[in-house]
Amino acid sequence: MAPLTSEYTRWDRRLAREIPFLTGIFRERGVKSVLDVACGMGRHAASLAQAGYRVTGIDISAEAVASARAHAREQAAAVSFLEGSFLELSRVIPGPFDALYCVGNSLSFCTSEEEMQRALGEFRAVLRPGGVAVAQVLNYVGIAERGERLDFVRSFPRDGSEEIVVKFFRFGEPCWDVEFVTLKKQGESWRAEIDSGSLLALPRETFRRLWGEAEFTDAQFFGDYARTPFDIHLSRDCIAVAFAPG
Ligand SMILES: C[S@@+](CC[C@H](N)C(=O)[O-])C[C@H]1O[C@@H](n2cnc3c(N)ncnc32)[C@H](O)[C@@H]1O
């Protein structure tokens, strides 16, 4: 998969969009305790802790957890991070939590529909009755329809030189390949590194059905973090907000 040290992520832009969306929902539901599922480098978790939430972050990658802990320390943010899979949440961190979120398309790391079904069952199991889950995946149908294979090209400084990352998709069914080409400048020449991964590219209708099967209620789907209603043709994201039975 992509290099974890994702300096190319525009954290300021992401957090400026995503944190107000999350805190808006949390305020509406009186949320105090939050689980960041697949927390990655822990930027959201640290930001929410600084906003006064009691936050726990979990990720399957030891490297991600180490990076998240270091970031929280730097920011003096009180977050507890642990290593574990979202397929085993109830065993590793039973909660219950008032809320959880799983962003950055992390649920698409499931390898099958059955696995995503299991993950959503685990989400419900660690929420208190009436607790809220937020999960963002890509709107695969819309992106394929629009032929948007190139996700981004970004350059950033690294070790006094320059690096360029190109991220693009290969459409498939039920999985897409996601490819990262990293170009590193060495003197006058460039060296290329290629990483790839696989994303479970479920259409929204399947995603919606899985939330129902996991016994979540009142699931709503947004197309972006400004709460634009999901549109299969126009949206880039598919953001589910759903509730554990009360
Ligand atoms: C694209 S990153 C997103 C990270 C973070 N949520 C964000 O928005 O920046 C996907 C994350 O999912 C994690 N992940 C993949 N499969 C997982 C699993 N089964 N359980 C927990 N984390 C998982 C990866 O280690 C990675 O940190």
The ligand as a Gaussian input file, in Angstrom:
#p B3LYP/6-31G(d) Opt

LIG

0 1
 C       -6.333000       5.257000       3.888000
 S       -5.924000       5.005000       5.560000
 C       -7.033000       6.119000       6.380000
 C       -6.550000       6.472000       7.753000
 C       -7.367000       7.542000       8.492000
 N       -8.654000       7.061000       8.900000
 C       -7.521000       8.778000       7.656000
 O       -8.641000       9.130000       7.289000
 O       -6.499000       9.420000       7.360000
 C       -6.630000       3.427000       5.874000
 C       -6.268000       2.867000       7.226000
 O       -7.008000       1.674000       7.471000
 C       -6.205000       0.803000       8.228000
 N       -6.795000      -0.538000       8.155000
 C       -6.899000      -1.339000       7.066000
 N       -7.517000      -2.488000       7.398000
 C       -7.834000      -2.401000       8.724000
 C       -8.478000      -3.264000       9.648000
 N       -8.919000      -4.474000       9.279000
 N       -8.644000      -2.848000      10.909000
 C       -8.175000      -1.634000      11.309000
 N       -7.528000      -0.783000      10.481000
 C       -7.379000      -1.156000       9.198000
 C       -4.831000       0.961000       7.576000
 O       -3.792000       0.479000       8.393000
 C       -4.786000       2.475000       7.345000
 O       -4.207000       3.145000       8.448000

